[in-house]
Amino acid sequence: MKGVYFLISTLAILASATFLVSASDPGPLQDFCVALNDTNSAEAVFVNGKFCKDPKLANANDFFFSGLQNPRNTQNPLGSNVTAVNVDNLLGLNTLGISLARIDFAPNGLNPPHTHPRATEILVVLEGTLYVGFVTSNGDGNRLFTKVLNKGDVFVFPIGLIHFQLNVGKVNAVAFAGLSSQNPGVITIAKAVFGSQPPINPDVLAKAFQVDDNVVDYLQKQFWYDNN
């Protein structure tokens, strides 16, 4: 009987472990899987949404990106510019579950409320002063967490939550963000809601925001700039 009990217990533990593993992204089973844009290559293997080149053909340039030291142009309606380094422009990131972004801000520049559906973000301020924050989910009461960050300060935005950064200083600001996905995705709230293609039915938005149809019509006619 002890043997049967041990076998049943072991199977139960294995079943639980299998469930937990399947509930998250699988880890890579090799050192790396450099993304390959040539999908017709005989050496291509499809992994994590990208085709991978033969590891024996990988080289140092597959893991290299240059240019983040240079200031970005922030002359746009938002006064900010996001330079992403992800699997689309650093192919060696494929399957590694990490990416990076440089964010430049003019005075009063804004990285508007947005979410990353696949990543937690950790932000460090290199220059300037930023007012940052995130809003929790409905079940948590949509609480707002904010902080004013100065040079060297770090702040974390949990995965999937709406967050923002505003330059409250009188000079340009620069921050770097690390994200826990090779392709974190970004959904800018205002653009997604009022700038979708095709547009969302105005009746839906008027009801959701409890405003007049004319307000929705006005907002849907605006040009929603994307700083990413």
C-alpha positions in Angstrom: 0.0 0.0 0.0 2.9 2.4 0.8 4.2 1.8 -2.7 0.8 2.6 -4.3 0.5 5.7 -2.1 4.0 6.9 -3.1 3.2 6.3 -6.8 -0.1 8.3 -6.6 1.6 11.1 -4.7 4.4 11.3 -7.3 2.0 11.4 -10.2 0.0 14.1 -8.5 3.2 16.2 -8.0 4.2 15.7 -11.6 0.7 16.7 -12.8 0.9 19.9 -10.7 4.3 20.7 -12.0 3.2 20.1 -15.6 0.3 22.5 -15.0 2.5 25.2 -13.6 5.0 24.9 -16.4 2.3 25.2 -19.1 0.9 28.3 -17.4 4.0 30.4 -18.4 6.2 30.9 -21.5 8.6 28.0 -22.0 12.3 28.6 -21.5 14.8 28.1 -24.3 16.2 24.6 -24.6 19.4 25.8 -26.3 22.0 28.5 -25.7 20.3 30.9 -28.2 18.0 31.0 -31.2 19.0 34.0 -33.4 16.0 35.2 -35.3 16.1 34.8 -39.1 14.3 37.1 -41.5 14.8 34.8 -44.4 11.9 32.4 -43.9 12.8 30.4 -47.0 16.1 29.3 -45.6 16.6 25.6 -45.3 18.3 26.2 -42.0 15.2 27.9 -40.4 13.4 26.6 -37.4 10.2 28.3 -36.2 10.5 29.2 -32.4 8.7 31.9 -30.4 7.2 33.6 -33.5 10.5 33.9 -35.3 12.5 31.6 -37.6 15.9 30.7 -36.2 19.2 30.4 -38.0 21.4 27.4 -37.6 23.4 28.1 -34.3 26.6 27.2 -36.1 26.0 30.2 -38.4 25.5 32.8 -35.6 28.1 35.5 -35.1 28.8 38.4 -32.7 26.8 40.9 -34.8 23.6 38.8 -34.1 23.9 39.9 -30.5 25.0 43.6 -31.1 23.1 46.9 -31.4 24.7 50.3 -31.6 23.5 53.9 -31.3 21.7 54.3 -28.0 24.2 56.9 -26.9 22.8 59.5 -29.3 19.9 61.9 -28.2 16.6 61.3 -30.1 14.4 63.9 -31.8 11.6 64.9 -29.5 10.0 67.5 -31.7 6.6 65.9 -31.9 3.2 66.5 -30.3 4.2 64.4 -27.2 7.7 65.8 -26.8 9.1 62.3 -26.3 10.8 59.5 -28.4 11.1 55.8 -27.6 13.9 53.8 -29.1 13.2 50.1 -28.6 15.8 47.4 -28.8 13.9 44.2 -29.2 13.9 41.0 -31.3 12.9 43.0 -34.4 16.2 44.9 -34.5 18.5 42.7 -32.3 17.9 39.2 -33.6 19.9 37.5 -30.9 17.2 38.4 -28.4 14.9 35.7 -29.8 13.8 33.3 -27.0 15.8 35.1 -24.4 12.9 37.0 -22.8 14.4 40.4 -22.4 14.6 43.8 -24.3 15.5 47.4 -23.8 14.3 50.9 -24.6 15.8 54.4 -24.5 13.2 57.2 -23.8 14.0 60.8 -24.5 11.9 63.7 -23.2 11.8 67.3 -24.0 10.7 69.6 -21.1 7.1 68.7 -20.4 7.5 65.7 -22.7 5.2 62.8 -22.1 5.3 59.0 -22.7 1.5 58.7 -22.6 -0.5 56.1 -20.7 0.2 52.7 -22.2 0.6 49.1 -21.4 3.0 46.3 -22.2 0.8 43.1 -22.5 3.8 40.8 -22.3 6.3 42.4 -20.0 7.2 44.0 -16.7 9.2 47.2 -17.1 12.0 48.5 -14.9 13.0 52.2 -15.5 16.1 54.0 -14.5 16.5 57.8 -15.0 19.8 58.9 -16.5 19.2 62.6 -16.8 16.4 64.9 -15.6 13.3 64.6 -13.4 10.3 62.4 -14.3 6.8 62.1 -12.7 5.9 58.4 -13.3 3.1 56.2 -12.3 0.8 53.2 -12.9 -2.8 52.2 -12.2 -3.8 48.9 -10.8 -6.5 46.6 -12.2 -10.3 46.9 -11.5 -10.2 44.2 -8.9 -7.6 46.3 -6.9 -9.7 49.4 -7.1 -7.7 51.1 -9.9 -5.3 52.6 -7.4 -2.7 55.1 -8.7 0.9 54.7 -7.7 3.2 57.7 -8.5 6.7 58.9 -7.8 8.9 61.8 -8.9 12.2 60.3 -10.1 15.6 62.0 -10.3 18.9 60.9 -11.8 19.8 57.4 -10.7 16.3 56.6 -9.4 14.6 53.3 -10.4 10.9 52.4 -10.7 9.1 49.2 -11.7 5.8 49.0 -13.8 4.1 45.6 -13.3 3.2 43.6 -16.4 0.1 44.6 -18.2 -0.7 47.7 -16.1 -1.3 51.2 -17.5 1.6 53.5 -16.8 3.2 56.7 -17.9 6.2 59.1 -17.6 6.2 62.9 -17.7 9.2 65.2 -17.7 8.5 67.7 -15.0 11.9 69.3 -15.2 13.0 72.4 -17.2 15.6 70.5 -19.2 15.7 67.4 -21.4 15.4 64.0 -19.6 16.6 60.5 -20.6 15.6 57.2 -19.2 16.4 53.5 -20.0 13.9 50.8 -19.5 14.4 47.0 -19.3 11.5 44.8 -20.2 10.9 41.1 -19.4 10.1 40.0 -22.9 11.9 39.9 -26.3 8.8 41.5 -27.7 6.8 43.2 -24.9 4.3 44.9 -27.2 2.8 48.3 -26.5 -0.8 49.6 -26.4 -1.1 53.4 -26.2 -4.5 53.9 -24.5 -5.7 57.1 -26.3 -4.5 55.9 -29.7 -6.0 52.4 -29.3 -9.4 53.7 -28.1 -9.8 56.8 -30.3 -7.5 56.0 -33.2 -8.3 52.4 -34.0 -8.7 51.3 -37.6 -11.5 51.0 -38.4 -12.9 53.3 -35.7 -14.8 51.9 -32.8 -18.5 52.6 -33.0 -19.0 56.1 -31.4 -22.0 54.9 -29.5 -19.8 52.4 -27.7 -17.3 55.1 -26.7 -19.9 57.7 -25.7 -21.6 55.1 -23.4 -18.2 53.9 -22.0 -16.9 57.4 -21.2 -20.3 58.9 -20.4 -19.8 61.8 -22.8 -21.7 63.3 -25.8 -21.3 61.8 -29.2 -19.7 65.1 -30.4 -16.8 64.7 -28.0 -16.1 61.2 -29.3 -16.4 62.4 -32.9 -13.9 65.2 -32.1 -11.4 62.8 -30.5 -11.7 60.2 -33.3 -10.8 62.9 -35.8 -7.5 63.8 -34.1 -4.1 62.6 -35.2 -2.9 60.2 -32.5 0.9 60.4 -32.6 2.9 57.2 -31.8 6.3 57.9 -30.1 7.4 54.3 -30.4 
